[in-house]
Amino acid sequence: MGINVHLDRVMMDRRVSLTDLAARVGITNANLSILKNNKAKAIRLSTLEAICRELQCQPGDILEYVPGDGSAPVNGDGDSD
Amino acid sequence: MRYMGKKSLSRVLQIALAAAWYGAIAAIAVAVFLVVRAAFWGGSLPPPSGIQVNGAGLSLLFQGPVGQGINRTWVLLMLGTVFLPAWVTVLYVIGQLRRIMASLVAERPFLAENAGRVRRIGIAALVLALVQWVGNMVAGTFVVTQISPLESFRASGAEARVTANPDMTLVFFGVLILILAEVFRRGAQLQEDSDLTV
């Protein structure tokens, strides 16, 4: 998959358990586990907002785009060569 | 009226299909016994007292001894080409329907497995149409070659002819079910997307 989820890393840094975070975000343990294990196909913006609020982080801290074909990512200043 | 869940129409159908399943197994067991008896025990079956043919809302009854007995080759032919294949196909369809009903009772209709099951039921309907077509030809040939030459049959003024047309209703529903299987497949995809959305 092109999007890697680093939720477990942020949860460890903040010392928050899966059960605790699931209860605070308002989703089930099973759904949060699906997200943490990179099995999710989609995430609602409301869920992402709640996770970032509870973990005091940015979406980029949790989600990382990895190109699937191994090509280099585009630079932040717009240069693609 | 509830259609899915533990106390629903699906549960009622699930119970009825379970009964039909065991009934179909019993019918196949009887057919296999008759085939073995006709093939290995020799002789011919005692002549029936008459022949009744039903179809398309019409019922024809010929009463009178049907010759000296029915040759076992005809019994094997009719059981092997019609009765057994039809009942095995029906048993298969009942088995697929039981699994579908179980998923409806669990309120999970849109499973990838159900799409496959519906598709297989559609194919089975087409197979049944073929079996019925072959069966009509075999039964019709039996009537024309074994029954119509009988003096008692000719004296009644009746005439027997073989017209074997496939049951287009069954073919239509088979194709329709195959299309519904594709609908189920799309539904299963949407269900999976929904299940994996957090």
Interface residues (C-beta under 8 A of the other chain):
Chain A: I27 N31 L32 I34 L35 K39 A40 K41 A42 I43 R44 T47
Chain B: E192 D193 L196 T197 V198
